[in-house]
Amino acid sequence: MISILLIEPETPGNIGAVARVMRNFGFSRLIIVNPKCDHLSKEALDRASHGREVLKKARIADLAVLKEFDYAVATTAKLGTDYNLPRSPVMPWELAERLAQISDNVSIALVFGRESSGLTNREIRQCDFVVTIPSARGYRSLNISHAVAIILYEVFRSRGNYSMFTPISSHEKEVINKNFSIIINKLQFATPQKRNTQLKLWKRVIGKAMLTRREAFAVLGLLKKVRRVVEKK
């Protein structure tokens, strides 16, 4: 179950255009977080065209809504280096291949930022991983409705080619991450920053992997063995 989350959108026409492309590709769940304009204005409704019902049924929420989802995927044009873990992205087709294998009872949020400034680092850290759309080096930022259209096209195109599975839930991810945290905090690192890097890295790895329950049980079993070893020291 995929929802589109728009964080603090600023232009009603863009919100309407997002609703239209959602209808184009068969998506209907739109959540608008702290909108800075009227999403039901004439401009928005006119731009939505046959996507008006998507717009009219849109849910207004605050950022805490992210906690309701099993997985949250942030979108960004501002790329990080290998050392900037929160902004280390996957490509749209890679995201689509993963989502195509996941059953519909898993709740997934595709999160899009403000037209003027995108998502903040804090907002990105609340997501499991990020996706970016390749574009020309001199002007990477896309109109928000264009970005939504590209991502949803890739997801739409990839559906139907895979056998479905159910990845672990947000609670199960939290259990694995807690075990990683306990182990890492027991280990010696040269600096606190290196310890924090490890914590961030493993959280991202688990989020990106979208583990099956069988894989998660294996990972958790290994982590528990490692915990017993480090806690004896």
mmCIF file of the C-alpha atoms, coordinates in Angstrom:
data_MODEL
# 
_entry.id   MODEL 
# 
loop_
_atom_site.group_PDB 
_atom_site.id 
_atom_site.type_symbol 
_atom_site.label_atom_id 
_atom_site.label_alt_id 
_atom_site.label_comp_id 
_atom_site.label_asym_id 
_atom_site.label_entity_id 
_atom_site.label_seq_id 
_atom_site.pdbx_PDB_ins_code 
_atom_site.Cartn_x 
_atom_site.Cartn_y 
_atom_site.Cartn_z 
_atom_site.occupancy 
_atom_site.B_iso_or_equiv 
_atom_site.pdbx_formal_charge 
_atom_site.auth_seq_id 
_atom_site.auth_comp_id 
_atom_site.auth_asym_id 
_atom_site.auth_atom_id 
_atom_site.pdbx_PDB_model_num 
ATOM 1   C CA . MET A 1 1   ? 0.000   0.000   0.000   1.00 0.00 ? 1   MET A CA 1 
ATOM 2   C CA . ILE A 1 2   ? 1.774   3.114   -1.254  1.00 0.00 ? 2   ILE A CA 1 
ATOM 3   C CA . SER A 1 3   ? 0.951   6.640   -0.121  1.00 0.00 ? 3   SER A CA 1 
ATOM 4   C CA . ILE A 1 4   ? 2.333   9.900   -1.478  1.00 0.00 ? 4   ILE A CA 1 
ATOM 5   C CA . LEU A 1 5   ? 3.378   12.379  1.220   1.00 0.00 ? 5   LEU A CA 1 
ATOM 6   C CA . LEU A 1 6   ? 3.916   16.018  0.304   1.00 0.00 ? 6   LEU A CA 1 
ATOM 7   C CA . ILE A 1 7   ? 5.808   17.939  2.986   1.00 0.00 ? 7   ILE A CA 1 
ATOM 8   C CA . GLU A 1 8   ? 4.715   21.584  3.310   1.00 0.00 ? 8   GLU A CA 1 
ATOM 9   C CA . PRO A 1 9   ? 3.802   22.118  -0.373  1.00 0.00 ? 9   PRO A CA 1 
ATOM 10  C CA . GLU A 1 10  ? 3.738   25.797  -1.300  1.00 0.00 ? 10  GLU A CA 1 
ATOM 11  C CA . THR A 1 11  ? 1.849   25.989  -4.599  1.00 0.00 ? 11  THR A CA 1 
ATOM 12  C CA . PRO A 1 12  ? -1.751  24.757  -5.079  1.00 0.00 ? 12  PRO A CA 1 
ATOM 13  C CA . GLY A 1 13  ? -1.174  24.090  -8.771  1.00 0.00 ? 13  GLY A CA 1 
ATOM 14  C CA . ASN A 1 14  ? 1.635   21.671  -7.958  1.00 0.00 ? 14  ASN A CA 1 
ATOM 15  C CA . ILE A 1 15  ? -0.551  19.785  -5.501  1.00 0.00 ? 15  ILE A CA 1 
ATOM 16  C CA . GLY A 1 16  ? -3.238  19.472  -8.157  1.00 0.00 ? 16  GLY A CA 1 
ATOM 17  C CA . ALA A 1 17  ? -0.694  18.257  -10.717 1.00 0.00 ? 17  ALA A CA 1 
ATOM 18  C CA . VAL A 1 18  ? 0.519   15.606  -8.243  1.00 0.00 ? 18  VAL A CA 1 
ATOM 19  C CA . ALA A 1 19  ? -3.062  14.377  -7.812  1.00 0.00 ? 19  ALA A CA 1 
ATOM 20  C CA . ARG A 1 20  ? -3.395  14.146  -11.590 1.00 0.00 ? 20  ARG A CA 1 
ATOM 21  C CA . VAL A 1 21  ? -0.278  12.013  -12.101 1.00 0.00 ? 21  VAL A CA 1 
ATOM 22  C CA . MET A 1 22  ? -1.295  9.814   -9.182  1.00 0.00 ? 22  MET A CA 1 
ATOM 23  C CA . ARG A 1 23  ? -4.550  9.110   -11.019 1.00 0.00 ? 23  ARG A CA 1 
ATOM 24  C CA . ASN A 1 24  ? -2.587  8.459   -14.233 1.00 0.00 ? 24  ASN A CA 1 
ATOM 25  C CA . PHE A 1 25  ? -0.687  5.601   -12.585 1.00 0.00 ? 25  PHE A CA 1 
ATOM 26  C CA . GLY A 1 26  ? -3.435  4.208   -10.361 1.00 0.00 ? 26  GLY A CA 1 
ATOM 27  C CA . PHE A 1 27  ? -2.489  5.666   -6.960  1.00 0.00 ? 27  PHE A CA 1 
ATOM 28  C CA . SER A 1 28  ? -5.046  7.305   -4.692  1.00 0.00 ? 28  SER A CA 1 
ATOM 29  C CA . ARG A 1 29  ? -3.572  7.849   -1.215  1.00 0.00 ? 29  ARG A CA 1 
ATOM 30  C CA . LEU A 1 30  ? -2.343  11.429  -0.866  1.00 0.00 ? 30  LEU A CA 1 
ATOM 31  C CA . ILE A 1 31  ? -1.210  12.887  2.456   1.00 0.00 ? 31  ILE A CA 1 
ATOM 32  C CA . ILE A 1 32  ? -0.329  16.572  2.737   1.00 0.00 ? 32  ILE A CA 1 
ATOM 33  C CA . VAL A 1 33  ? 1.848   17.498  5.697   1.00 0.00 ? 33  VAL A CA 1 
ATOM 34  C CA . ASN A 1 34  ? 1.435   21.073  6.994   1.00 0.00 ? 34  ASN A CA 1 
ATOM 35  C CA . PRO A 1 35  ? 0.390   22.593  3.638   1.00 0.00 ? 35  PRO A CA 1 
ATOM 36  C CA . LYS A 1 36  ? 1.337   26.228  3.018   1.00 0.00 ? 36  LYS A CA 1 
ATOM 37  C CA . CYS A 1 37  ? -1.527  26.804  0.582   1.00 0.00 ? 37  CYS A CA 1 
ATOM 38  C CA . ASP A 1 38  ? -5.109  25.728  -0.064  1.00 0.00 ? 38  ASP A CA 1 
ATOM 39  C CA . HIS A 1 39  ? -5.032  22.279  -1.665  1.00 0.00 ? 39  HIS A CA 1 
ATOM 40  C CA . LEU A 1 40  ? -8.701  22.613  -2.616  1.00 0.00 ? 40  LEU A CA 1 
ATOM 41  C CA . SER A 1 41  ? -8.408  25.977  -4.321  1.00 0.00 ? 41  SER A CA 1 
ATOM 42  C CA . LYS A 1 42  ? -9.676  26.453  -7.868  1.00 0.00 ? 42  LYS A CA 1 
ATOM 43  C CA . GLU A 1 43  ? -6.100  26.413  -9.156  1.00 0.00 ? 43  GLU A CA 1 
ATOM 44  C CA . ALA A 1 44  ? -5.416  23.052  -7.501  1.00 0.00 ? 44  ALA A CA 1 
ATOM 45  C CA . LEU A 1 45  ? -8.693  21.496  -8.639  1.00 0.00 ? 45  LEU A CA 1 
ATOM 46  C CA . ASP A 1 46  ? -8.240  22.724  -12.212 1.00 0.00 ? 46  ASP A CA 1 
ATOM 47  C CA . ARG A 1 47  ? -4.706  21.292  -12.402 1.00 0.00 ? 47  ARG A CA 1 
ATOM 48  C CA . ALA A 1 48  ? -5.880  17.995  -10.920 1.00 0.00 ? 48  ALA A CA 1 
ATOM 49  C CA . SER A 1 49  ? -8.307  17.459  -13.811 1.00 0.00 ? 49  SER A CA 1 
ATOM 50  C CA . HIS A 1 50  ? -9.489  13.816  -13.540 1.00 0.00 ? 50  HIS A CA 1 
ATOM 51  C CA . GLY A 1 51  ? -7.473  13.470  -10.342 1.00 0.00 ? 51  GLY A CA 1 
ATOM 52  C CA . ARG A 1 52  ? -9.856  15.720  -8.406  1.00 0.00 ? 52  ARG A CA 1 
ATOM 53  C CA . GLU A 1 53  ? -11.138 12.847  -6.293  1.00 0.00 ? 53  GLU A CA 1 
ATOM 54  C CA . VAL A 1 54  ? -7.580  12.096  -5.178  1.00 0.00 ? 54  VAL A CA 1 
ATOM 55  C CA . LEU A 1 55  ? -7.264  15.743  -4.155  1.00 0.00 ? 55  LEU A CA 1 
ATOM 56  C CA . LYS A 1 56  ? -10.620 15.892  -2.378  1.00 0.00 ? 56  LYS A CA 1 
ATOM 57  C CA . LYS A 1 57  ? -9.841  12.761  -0.361  1.00 0.00 ? 57  LYS A CA 1 
ATOM 58  C CA . ALA A 1 58  ? -6.335  13.912  0.566   1.00 0.00 ? 58  ALA A CA 1 
ATOM 59  C CA . ARG A 1 59  ? -5.484  13.690  4.252   1.00 0.00 ? 59  ARG A CA 1 
ATOM 60  C CA . ILE A 1 60  ? -3.968  16.658  6.087   1.00 0.00 ? 60  ILE A CA 1 
ATOM 61  C CA . ALA A 1 61  ? -1.467  15.663  8.782   1.00 0.00 ? 61  ALA A CA 1 
ATOM 62  C CA . ASP A 1 62  ? 1.731   16.623  10.561  1.00 0.00 ? 62  ASP A CA 1 
ATOM 63  C CA . LEU A 1 63  ? 5.122   14.945  10.297  1.00 0.00 ? 63  LEU A CA 1 
ATOM 64  C CA . ALA A 1 64  ? 4.249   12.411  13.001  1.00 0.00 ? 64  ALA A CA 1 
ATOM 65  C CA . VAL A 1 65  ? 2.274   10.578  10.303  1.00 0.00 ? 65  VAL A CA 1 
ATOM 66  C CA . LEU A 1 66  ? 5.562   8.968   9.203   1.00 0.00 ? 66  LEU A CA 1 
ATOM 67  C CA . LYS A 1 67  ? 5.374   6.711   12.255  1.00 0.00 ? 67  LYS A CA 1 
ATOM 68  C CA . GLU A 1 68  ? 2.283   5.041   10.806  1.00 0.00 ? 68  GLU A CA 1 
ATOM 69  C CA . PHE A 1 69  ? 4.230   3.490   7.926   1.00 0.00 ? 69  PHE A CA 1 
ATOM 70  C CA . ASP A 1 70  ? 6.323   0.352   7.792   1.00 0.00 ? 70  ASP A CA 1 
ATOM 71  C CA . TYR A 1 71  ? 8.735   2.059   5.389   1.00 0.00 ? 71  TYR A CA 1 
ATOM 72  C CA . ALA A 1 72  ? 9.273   5.691   4.425   1.00 0.00 ? 72  ALA A CA 1 
ATOM 73  C CA . VAL A 1 73  ? 11.293  6.587   1.322   1.00 0.00 ? 73  VAL A CA 1 
ATOM 74  C CA . ALA A 1 74  ? 12.526  10.170  0.981   1.00 0.00 ? 74  ALA A CA 1 
ATOM 75  C CA . THR A 1 75  ? 13.164  11.826  -2.375  1.00 0.00 ? 75  THR A CA 1 
ATOM 76  C CA . THR A 1 76  ? 16.003  14.297  -2.836  1.00 0.00 ? 76  THR A CA 1 
ATOM 77  C CA . ALA A 1 77  ? 17.975  16.059  -5.551  1.00 0.00 ? 77  ALA A CA 1 
ATOM 78  C CA . LYS A 1 78  ? 20.691  16.989  -3.031  1.00 0.00 ? 78  LYS A CA 1 
ATOM 79  C CA . LEU A 1 79  ? 23.045  14.044  -3.077  1.00 0.00 ? 79  LEU A CA 1 
ATOM 80  C CA . GLY A 1 80  ? 25.511  13.150  -0.379  1.00 0.00 ? 80  GLY A CA 1 
ATOM 81  C CA . THR A 1 81  ? 28.878  11.467  -0.619  1.00 0.00 ? 81  THR A CA 1 
ATOM 82  C CA . ASP A 1 82  ? 29.521  7.950   0.635   1.00 0.00 ? 82  ASP A CA 1 
ATOM 83  C CA . TYR A 1 83  ? 30.188  9.582   3.999   1.00 0.00 ? 83  TYR A CA 1 
ATOM 84  C CA . ASN A 1 84  ? 26.790  11.326  4.090   1.00 0.00 ? 84  ASN A CA 1 
ATOM 85  C CA . LEU A 1 85  ? 24.758  8.222   4.830   1.00 0.00 ? 85  LEU A CA 1 
ATOM 86  C CA . PRO A 1 86  ? 21.263  9.748   5.050   1.00 0.00 ? 86  PRO A CA 1 
ATOM 87  C CA . ARG A 1 87  ? 21.591  11.171  1.517   1.00 0.00 ? 87  ARG A CA 1 
ATOM 88  C CA . SER A 1 88  ? 23.159  8.096   -0.093  1.00 0.00 ? 88  SER A CA 1 
ATOM 89  C CA . PRO A 1 89  ? 20.433  7.203   -2.611  1.00 0.00 ? 89  PRO A CA 1 
ATOM 90  C CA . VAL A 1 90  ? 19.003  4.437   -4.740  1.00 0.00 ? 90  VAL A CA 1 
ATOM 91  C CA . MET A 1 91  ? 17.757  5.081   -8.274  1.00 0.00 ? 91  MET A CA 1 
ATOM 92  C CA . PRO A 1 92  ? 14.021  5.121   -9.191  1.00 0.00 ? 92  PRO A CA 1 
ATOM 93  C CA . TRP A 1 93  ? 14.217  1.808   -11.069 1.00 0.00 ? 93  TRP A CA 1 
ATOM 94  C CA . GLU A 1 94  ? 15.975  0.167   -8.111  1.00 0.00 ? 94  GLU A CA 1 
ATOM 95  C CA . LEU A 1 95  ? 13.243  1.404   -5.793  1.00 0.00 ? 95  LEU A CA 1 
ATOM 96  C CA . ALA A 1 96  ? 10.570  0.190   -8.214  1.00 0.00 ? 96  ALA A CA 1 
ATOM 97  C CA . GLU A 1 97  ? 12.055  -3.314  -8.390  1.00 0.00 ? 97  GLU A CA 1 
ATOM 98  C CA . ARG A 1 98  ? 11.990  -3.568  -4.600  1.00 0.00 ? 98  ARG A CA 1 
ATOM 99  C CA . LEU A 1 99  ? 8.455   -2.242  -4.280  1.00 0.00 ? 99  LEU A CA 1 
ATOM 100 C CA . ALA A 1 100 ? 7.204   -4.551  -7.053  1.00 0.00 ? 100 ALA A CA 1 
ATOM 101 C CA . GLN A 1 101 ? 8.092   -7.553  -4.904  1.00 0.00 ? 101 GLN A CA 1 
ATOM 102 C CA . ILE A 1 102 ? 6.280   -6.335  -1.795  1.00 0.00 ? 102 ILE A CA 1 
ATOM 103 C CA . SER A 1 103 ? 2.720   -7.316  -0.937  1.00 0.00 ? 103 SER A CA 1 
ATOM 104 C CA . ASP A 1 104 ? 0.054   -4.622  -0.700  1.00 0.00 ? 104 ASP A CA 1 
ATOM 105 C CA . ASN A 1 105 ? -0.489  -5.011  3.045   1.00 0.00 ? 105 ASN A CA 1 
ATOM 106 C CA . VAL A 1 106 ? 2.872   -3.320  3.720   1.00 0.00 ? 106 VAL A CA 1 
ATOM 107 C CA . SER A 1 107 ? 2.458   0.431   4.247   1.00 0.00 ? 107 SER A CA 1 
ATOM 108 C CA . ILE A 1 108 ? 4.965   2.545   2.321   1.00 0.00 ? 108 ILE A CA 1 
ATOM 109 C CA . ALA A 1 109 ? 5.266   6.322   2.168   1.00 0.00 ? 109 ALA A CA 1 
ATOM 110 C CA . LEU A 1 110 ? 6.977   8.052   -0.748  1.00 0.00 ? 110 LEU A CA 1 
ATOM 111 C CA . VAL A 1 111 ? 7.964   11.402  0.712   1.00 0.00 ? 111 VAL A CA 1 
ATOM 112 C CA . PHE A 1 112 ? 8.426   14.566  -1.373  1.00 0.00 ? 112 PHE A CA 1 
ATOM 113 C CA . GLY A 1 113 ? 9.722   17.877  -0.022  1.00 0.00 ? 113 GLY A CA 1 
ATOM 114 C CA . ARG A 1 114 ? 9.001   21.558  -0.492  1.00 0.00 ? 114 ARG A CA 1 
ATOM 115 C CA . GLU A 1 115 ? 9.211   23.123  -3.932  1.00 0.00 ? 115 GLU A CA 1 
ATOM 116 C CA . SER A 1 116 ? 11.691  25.732  -2.677  1.00 0.00 ? 116 SER A CA 1 
ATOM 117 C CA . SER A 1 117 ? 14.016  23.677  -0.482  1.00 0.00 ? 117 SER A CA 1 
ATOM 118 C CA . GLY A 1 118 ? 13.110  19.981  -0.556  1.00 0.00 ? 118 GLY A CA 1 
ATOM 119 C CA . LEU A 1 119 ? 13.387  17.885  2.595   1.00 0.00 ? 119 LEU A CA 1 
ATOM 120 C CA . THR A 1 120 ? 15.462  18.833  5.613   1.00 0.00 ? 120 THR A CA 1 
ATOM 121 C CA . ASN A 1 121 ? 18.168  16.538  6.976   1.00 0.00 ? 121 ASN A CA 1 
ATOM 122 C CA . ARG A 1 122 ? 15.959  15.908  10.005  1.00 0.00 ? 122 ARG A CA 1 
ATOM 123 C CA . GLU A 1 123 ? 13.078  14.774  7.802   1.00 0.00 ? 123 GLU A CA 1 
ATOM 124 C CA . ILE A 1 124 ? 15.354  12.542  5.739   1.00 0.00 ? 124 ILE A CA 1 
ATOM 125 C CA . ARG A 1 125 ? 16.722  10.931  8.910   1.00 0.00 ? 125 ARG A CA 1 
ATOM 126 C CA . GLN A 1 126 ? 13.181  9.893   9.801   1.00 0.00 ? 126 GLN A CA 1 
ATOM 127 C CA . CYS A 1 127 ? 12.932  7.915   6.554   1.00 0.00 ? 127 CYS A CA 1 
ATOM 128 C CA . ASP A 1 128 ? 14.470  4.509   5.866   1.00 0.00 ? 128 ASP A CA 1 
ATOM 129 C CA . PHE A 1 129 ? 16.403  5.550   2.771   1.00 0.00 ? 129 PHE A CA 1 
ATOM 130 C CA . VAL A 1 130 ? 16.348  8.013   -0.111  1.00 0.00 ? 130 VAL A CA 1 
ATOM 131 C CA . VAL A 1 131 ? 15.736  7.854   -3.839  1.00 0.00 ? 131 VAL A CA 1 
ATOM 132 C CA . THR A 1 132 ? 16.994  10.392  -6.373  1.00 0.00 ? 132 THR A CA 1 
ATOM 133 C CA . ILE A 1 133 ? 16.168  11.030  -10.016 1.00 0.00 ? 133 ILE A CA 1 
ATOM 134 C CA . PRO A 1 134 ? 19.245  11.451  -12.251 1.00 0.00 ? 134 PRO A CA 1 
ATOM 135 C CA . SER A 1 135 ? 19.278  14.855  -13.946 1.00 0.00 ? 135 SER A CA 1 
ATOM 136 C CA . ALA A 1 136 ? 21.738  17.313  -15.489 1.00 0.00 ? 136 ALA A CA 1 
ATOM 137 C CA . ARG A 1 137 ? 24.511  18.412  -13.147 1.00 0.00 ? 137 ARG A CA 1 
ATOM 138 C CA . GLY A 1 138 ? 23.815  22.128  -13.664 1.00 0.00 ? 138 GLY A CA 1 
ATOM 139 C CA . TYR A 1 139 ? 20.157  21.948  -12.604 1.00 0.00 ? 139 TYR A CA 1 
ATOM 140 C CA . ARG A 1 140 ? 19.188  18.840  -10.644 1.00 0.00 ? 140 ARG A CA 1 
ATOM 141 C CA . SER A 1 141 ? 15.943  20.017  -9.068  1.00 0.00 ? 141 SER A CA 1 
ATOM 142 C CA . LEU A 1 142 ? 12.712  18.871  -10.745 1.00 0.00 ? 142 LEU A CA 1 
ATOM 143 C CA . ASN A 1 143 ? 9.207   20.255  -10.385 1.00 0.00 ? 143 ASN A CA 1 
ATOM 144 C CA . ILE A 1 144 ? 7.525   18.225  -7.652  1.00 0.00 ? 144 ILE A CA 1 
ATOM 145 C CA . SER A 1 145 ? 4.789   16.852  -9.918  1.00 0.00 ? 145 SER A CA 1 
ATOM 146 C CA . HIS A 1 146 ? 7.407   15.778  -12.480 1.00 0.00 ? 146 HIS A CA 1 
ATOM 147 C CA . ALA A 1 147 ? 9.349   13.983  -9.753  1.00 0.00 ? 147 ALA A CA 1 
ATOM 148 C CA . VAL A 1 148 ? 6.210   12.202  -8.546  1.00 0.00 ? 148 VAL A CA 1 
ATOM 149 C CA . ALA A 1 149 ? 5.368   11.218  -12.127 1.00 0.00 ? 149 ALA A CA 1 
ATOM 150 C CA . ILE A 1 150 ? 8.819   9.688   -12.764 1.00 0.00 ? 150 ILE A CA 1 
ATOM 151 C CA . ILE A 1 151 ? 8.824   7.686   -9.532  1.00 0.00 ? 151 ILE A CA 1 
ATOM 152 C CA . LEU A 1 152 ? 5.255   6.427   -9.991  1.00 0.00 ? 152 LEU A CA 1 
ATOM 153 C CA . TYR A 1 153 ? 5.898   5.540   -13.628 1.00 0.00 ? 153 TYR A CA 1 
ATOM 154 C CA . GLU A 1 154 ? 8.808   3.317   -12.583 1.00 0.00 ? 154 GLU A CA 1 
ATOM 155 C CA . VAL A 1 155 ? 6.715   1.681   -9.854  1.00 0.00 ? 155 VAL A CA 1 
ATOM 156 C CA . PHE A 1 156 ? 3.782   1.180   -12.249 1.00 0.00 ? 156 PHE A CA 1 
ATOM 157 C CA . ARG A 1 157 ? 6.035   -0.278  -14.955 1.00 0.00 ? 157 ARG A CA 1 
ATOM 158 C CA . SER A 1 158 ? 7.662   -2.782  -12.603 1.00 0.00 ? 158 SER A CA 1 
ATOM 159 C CA . ARG A 1 159 ? 4.502   -4.232  -11.101 1.00 0.00 ? 159 ARG A CA 1 
ATOM 160 C CA . GLY A 1 160 ? 3.370   -7.701  -12.018 1.00 0.00 ? 160 GLY A CA 1 
ATOM 161 C CA . ASN A 1 161 ? 6.766   -9.184  -12.797 1.00 0.00 ? 161 ASN A CA 1 
ATOM 162 C CA . TYR A 1 162 ? 7.650   -10.590 -9.375  1.00 0.00 ? 162 TYR A CA 1 
ATOM 163 C CA . SER A 1 163 ? 6.355   -12.983 -6.763  1.00 0.00 ? 163 SER A CA 1 
ATOM 164 C CA . MET A 1 164 ? 5.196   -11.045 -3.714  1.00 0.00 ? 164 MET A CA 1 
ATOM 165 C CA . PHE A 1 165 ? 6.677   -11.144 -0.219  1.00 0.00 ? 165 PHE A CA 1 
ATOM 166 C CA . THR A 1 166 ? 6.019   -9.285  3.015   1.00 0.00 ? 166 THR A CA 1 
ATOM 167 C CA . PRO A 1 167 ? 9.064   -7.480  4.447   1.00 0.00 ? 167 PRO A CA 1 
ATOM 168 C CA . ILE A 1 168 ? 9.496   -6.952  8.158   1.00 0.00 ? 168 ILE A CA 1 
ATOM 169 C CA . SER A 1 169 ? 7.374   -4.306  9.850   1.00 0.00 ? 169 SER A CA 1 
ATOM 170 C CA . SER A 1 170 ? 8.542   -1.067  11.447  1.00 0.00 ? 170 SER A CA 1 
ATOM 171 C CA . HIS A 1 171 ? 8.422   -2.760  14.867  1.00 0.00 ? 171 HIS A CA 1 
ATOM 172 C CA . GLU A 1 172 ? 10.648  -5.613  13.682  1.00 0.00 ? 172 GLU A CA 1 
ATOM 173 C CA . LYS A 1 173 ? 13.088  -3.125  12.171  1.00 0.00 ? 173 LYS A CA 1 
ATOM 174 C CA . GLU A 1 174 ? 13.183  -1.338  15.504  1.00 0.00 ? 174 GLU A CA 1 
ATOM 175 C CA . VAL A 1 175 ? 14.076  -4.593  17.313  1.00 0.00 ? 175 VAL A CA 1 
ATOM 176 C CA . ILE A 1 176 ? 16.975  -5.256  14.923  1.00 0.00 ? 176 ILE A CA 1 
ATOM 177 C CA . ASN A 1 177 ? 18.202  -1.664  15.152  1.00 0.00 ? 177 ASN A CA 1 
ATOM 178 C CA . LYS A 1 178 ? 18.033  -1.797  18.951  1.00 0.00 ? 178 LYS A CA 1 
ATOM 179 C CA . ASN A 1 179 ? 20.267  -4.874  18.964  1.00 0.00 ? 179 ASN A CA 1 
ATOM 180 C CA . PHE A 1 180 ? 22.730  -3.191  16.620  1.00 0.00 ? 180 PHE A CA 1 
ATOM 181 C CA . SER A 1 181 ? 22.726  -0.164  18.922  1.00 0.00 ? 181 SER A CA 1 
ATOM 182 C CA . ILE A 1 182 ? 23.453  -2.277  22.017  1.00 0.00 ? 182 ILE A CA 1 
ATOM 183 C CA . ILE A 1 183 ? 26.332  -4.085  20.299  1.00 0.00 ? 183 ILE A CA 1 
ATOM 184 C CA . ILE A 1 184 ? 27.868  -0.959  18.784  1.00 0.00 ? 184 ILE A CA 1 
ATOM 185 C CA . ASN A 1 185 ? 27.704  0.894   22.092  1.00 0.00 ? 185 ASN A CA 1 
ATOM 186 C CA . LYS A 1 186 ? 29.640  -1.957  23.723  1.00 0.00 ? 186 LYS A CA 1 
ATOM 187 C CA . LEU A 1 187 ? 32.459  -1.769  21.182  1.00 0.00 ? 187 LEU A CA 1 
ATOM 188 C CA . GLN A 1 188 ? 35.491  0.504   21.252  1.00 0.00 ? 188 GLN A CA 1 
ATOM 189 C CA . PHE A 1 189 ? 35.786  3.254   18.634  1.00 0.00 ? 189 PHE A CA 1 
ATOM 190 C CA . ALA A 1 190 ? 38.459  5.881   18.129  1.00 0.00 ? 190 ALA A CA 1 
ATOM 191 C CA . THR A 1 191 ? 35.910  8.710   18.384  1.00 0.00 ? 191 THR A CA 1 
ATOM 192 C CA . PRO A 1 192 ? 32.213  9.113   19.251  1.00 0.00 ? 192 PRO A CA 1 
ATOM 193 C CA . GLN A 1 193 ? 31.662  10.221  15.651  1.00 0.00 ? 193 GLN A CA 1 
ATOM 194 C CA . LYS A 1 194 ? 32.816  6.839   14.343  1.00 0.00 ? 194 LYS A CA 1 
ATOM 195 C CA . ARG A 1 195 ? 30.353  5.120   16.689  1.00 0.00 ? 195 ARG A CA 1 
ATOM 196 C CA . ASN A 1 196 ? 27.524  7.376   15.463  1.00 0.00 ? 196 ASN A CA 1 
ATOM 197 C CA . THR A 1 197 ? 28.473  6.630   11.866  1.00 0.00 ? 197 THR A CA 1 
ATOM 198 C CA . GLN A 1 198 ? 28.112  2.900   12.517  1.00 0.00 ? 198 GLN A CA 1 
ATOM 199 C CA . LEU A 1 199 ? 24.704  3.425   14.137  1.00 0.00 ? 199 LEU A CA 1 
ATOM 200 C CA . LYS A 1 200 ? 23.485  5.454   11.149  1.00 0.00 ? 200 LYS A CA 1 
ATOM 201 C CA . LEU A 1 201 ? 24.981  3.039   8.616   1.00 0.00 ? 201 LEU A CA 1 
ATOM 202 C CA . TRP A 1 202 ? 23.316  -0.097  9.986   1.00 0.00 ? 202 TRP A CA 1 
ATOM 203 C CA . LYS A 1 203 ? 19.957  1.643   10.321  1.00 0.00 ? 203 LYS A CA 1 
ATOM 204 C CA . ARG A 1 204 ? 20.166  2.577   6.626   1.00 0.00 ? 204 ARG A CA 1 
ATOM 205 C CA . VAL A 1 205 ? 21.300  -0.903  5.604   1.00 0.00 ? 205 VAL A CA 1 
ATOM 206 C CA . ILE A 1 206 ? 18.354  -2.549  7.347   1.00 0.00 ? 206 ILE A CA 1 
ATOM 207 C CA . GLY A 1 207 ? 15.915  -0.011  5.897   1.00 0.00 ? 207 GLY A CA 1 
ATOM 208 C CA . LYS A 1 208 ? 17.187  -0.376  2.336   1.00 0.00 ? 208 LYS A CA 1 
ATOM 209 C CA . ALA A 1 209 ? 17.267  -4.174  2.516   1.00 0.00 ? 209 ALA A CA 1 
ATOM 210 C CA . MET A 1 210 ? 13.526  -4.542  3.191   1.00 0.00 ? 210 MET A CA 1 
ATOM 211 C CA . LEU A 1 211 ? 14.291  -7.913  4.777   1.00 0.00 ? 211 LEU A CA 1 
ATOM 212 C CA . THR A 1 212 ? 11.915  -10.855 4.642   1.00 0.00 ? 212 THR A CA 1 
ATOM 213 C CA . ARG A 1 213 ? 10.950  -12.291 8.018   1.00 0.00 ? 213 ARG A CA 1 
ATOM 214 C CA . ARG A 1 214 ? 13.197  -15.302 7.415   1.00 0.00 ? 214 ARG A CA 1 
ATOM 215 C CA . GLU A 1 215 ? 16.143  -13.018 6.699   1.00 0.00 ? 215 GLU A CA 1 
ATOM 216 C CA . ALA A 1 216 ? 15.296  -10.888 9.730   1.00 0.00 ? 216 ALA A CA 1 
ATOM 217 C CA . PHE A 1 217 ? 15.204  -13.924 12.025  1.00 0.00 ? 217 PHE A CA 1 
ATOM 218 C CA . ALA A 1 218 ? 18.651  -14.933 10.760  1.00 0.00 ? 218 ALA A CA 1 
ATOM 219 C CA . VAL A 1 219 ? 20.057  -11.434 11.290  1.00 0.00 ? 219 VAL A CA 1 
ATOM 220 C CA . LEU A 1 220 ? 18.475  -11.159 14.738  1.00 0.00 ? 220 LEU A CA 1 
ATOM 221 C CA . GLY A 1 221 ? 19.782  -14.601 15.718  1.00 0.00 ? 221 GLY A CA 1 
ATOM 222 C CA . LEU A 1 222 ? 23.317  -13.586 14.771  1.00 0.00 ? 222 LEU A CA 1 
ATOM 223 C CA . LEU A 1 223 ? 23.019  -10.263 16.601  1.00 0.00 ? 223 LEU A CA 1 
ATOM 224 C CA . LYS A 1 224 ? 21.905  -12.023 19.774  1.00 0.00 ? 224 LYS A CA 1 
ATOM 225 C CA . LYS A 1 225 ? 24.957  -14.294 19.607  1.00 0.00 ? 225 LYS A CA 1 
ATOM 226 C CA . VAL A 1 226 ? 27.207  -11.282 19.111  1.00 0.00 ? 226 VAL A CA 1 
ATOM 227 C CA . ARG A 1 227 ? 25.507  -9.528  22.048  1.00 0.00 ? 227 ARG A CA 1 
ATOM 228 C CA . ARG A 1 228 ? 26.267  -12.462 24.345  1.00 0.00 ? 228 ARG A CA 1 
ATOM 229 C CA . VAL A 1 229 ? 29.924  -12.260 23.355  1.00 0.00 ? 229 VAL A CA 1 
ATOM 230 C CA . VAL A 1 230 ? 30.343  -8.496  23.790  1.00 0.00 ? 230 VAL A CA 1 
ATOM 231 C CA . GLU A 1 231 ? 28.340  -8.411  27.039  1.00 0.00 ? 231 GLU A CA 1 
ATOM 232 C CA . LYS A 1 232 ? 30.694  -10.977 28.601  1.00 0.00 ? 232 LYS A CA 1 
ATOM 233 C CA . LYS A 1 233 ? 33.683  -8.693  28.070  1.00 0.00 ? 233 LYS A CA 1 
# 
